[in-house]
Amino acid sequence: MKNTLVLLTLLKLGCLVTAQGTCKKVNSCKCKLDDGKVIDMDPLAKSNGPAFLDVSDSAGVDLYSWNPCKPFTEGSCSNAAVCQSHSGAQYNCGTQDSAQFGYDTSNNVYTVTYSADTVSKSNELSKSNELRTTTLYLYCDQGPDMFQPIGEAVQGTYALIYKGKYACPREDTGISAGTILIIIFFSLVAVYLIGGVLFQIFVRKNSGKNAIPNASFWLDFPALVKDGVFFIVRRGKGKGTYNSI
């Protein structure tokens, strides 16, 4: 009966959104689509606990907590992205580091899959470990944020649903790695020039163009660039000769 509820709930929500393509992981709560847009759940994350705490599953059996981006602790759950409360005990159902983005073709939605190696409910006395895997289905919706645990479909496998605006692809407002490198480069150039000029003026007592650090190199730099360009152009237009065989 519980497995039937899981399947029916997912099929019912499958018509809410249609998505295509892959979403490459940027971090545990952000991925980038082929068209450059991103799914970013960072605004949803909390730093002092789960974004959604102890929400009952579809069968009313277990409680689930979830937080994107940042790990949280709840009872015996530590470093968790997903935590299950079962019969008064907590079990880590996935860590942030394990997050992997995917696409569910059956429901036409993007997913995040978490995993964690934790103590099995059926073997608590022996403390044997069990790999738990949780799939979070991301349904794009501009209404209020909704978190609905579907529950444990089979032992050690869990299904959750997040429906809200942070599951929707949007333009990436973050700074790219290339932009960061450019900023670092020009910052270093600025430090080099300003520091060099101050050193030349106040330590070496130079003035005018001599106050520029390595002035001779920079004065010759345009000519060096021109020579380099001409060399490349001439090499590109050059025709090789071959001996007849």
Helices and strands as residue ranges (DSSP letters): H 2-13, E 23-27, E 30-33, E 38-40, G 42-44, E 52-56, E 63-66, E 72-74, E 77-80, E 82-86, E 89-94, E 100-104, E 109-119, G 121-123, E 129-140, E 146-154, E 157-164, G 165-167, H 177-202, G 208-211, H 215-237
